[in-house]
Amino acid sequence: MVHTSPEALQEAIQKVSRSLEDRMAELLSVPERSSSTVISMNKTSKQDGETSHVRGADTVLEAMRYSALSGGKRLRPFLTACSASLFGVSWEAAIETAVAIEFIHTYSLIHDDLPAMDNDDLRRGKPTLHKAYGEAAAILAGDGMLTYAFQILASPKIHSDAAVRCDLINALATASGCWGMVGGQMMDLEAENVTLSVDEIIRLQRLKTGELFAVSCEAGGILGKAPGMMRNLLRAYALDMGLAFQITDDLLDVEGTRTETGKNVNKDKIAGKATLVSVMGVERAREHSQRLIEQAISHLSVFDKKADNLRALAEFVISRKV
Ligand code: GRG
């Protein structure tokens, strides 16, 4: 039974999004001019006194801002904020952790859109980063976000106990690296025009998108030094919810429009990608996603009404149109 209304859920997501975006804007702001970040070059072809600038870090930060502050549902940050609230973790630590996770997510979208991967020109209703800034800047902006995420997590702002910070860094690196998202992305590229079984698709999607959802939700438990059992329940909730989210994404690719979703549609079929929708059919896949959401919510019973926003989020991810 879900007690949070859809309006209250949207309000709660907005609250997290505002804090998240304020902090991201701060972290991605261009620092005061200094001779170490900007190289002034006197070009022989220029008039005396005229200089041109190599902006270096400033260009990368500008590109990072373009992607990070271009909207997005902020589901992973919301998971972190909700799970942190279950264990009395401070809002500041939850948001700081959420920024690191959202940076990893944003980097994955930037790199996924590159010509060598999904080769896409539209993301969140805007030109993809490489279309706006060029491929090299997009690769570097993605690299910048990935490394910045771990720099943020290493800071005492996250937690005064270094062991907690290490735990979080380890969990996020595992979820994002070759045993998680990077491995899943490679499987996805290799699987084009290959027939996959339902189990193989589930495994691929767990690595590609599920593990990042799982660590986003476990993060509150890590920050709150929660018992392993509670961390595992939060992971189980997020993995079931994440798979239902992915099925919805695949349904939107089949049934949605470019205007509605802010991204190109019908991409899976064109790329020859097997999805649970292509293998099970639209109706069975939709029913399966509903069962996954019921299962996800059942993992939260130990948390009582404190977890109502997580329950409402699970219902929301399968009803979304974006
Ligand atoms: C490049 C290492 C690397 C990994 C890319 C996540 C990913 C792996 C690719 C994204 C491709 C994609 C469209 C996957 C479907 C599910 C998904 C992660 C959608 C995007 O996430 P949302 O809907 O995005 O949460 P917003 O824009 O709301 O933040």
Boltz pocket constraint, residues with backbone or C-beta under 6 A from the ligand:
constraints:
  - pocket:
      binder: B
      contacts: [[A, 71], [A, 72], [A, 73], [A, 74], [A, 75], [A, 105], [A, 107], [A, 108], [A, 109], [A, 111], [A, 112], [A, 124], [A, 176], [A, 181], [A, 182], [A, 185], [A, 208], [A, 209], [A, 246], [A, 249], [A, 322]]
      max_distance: 6.0
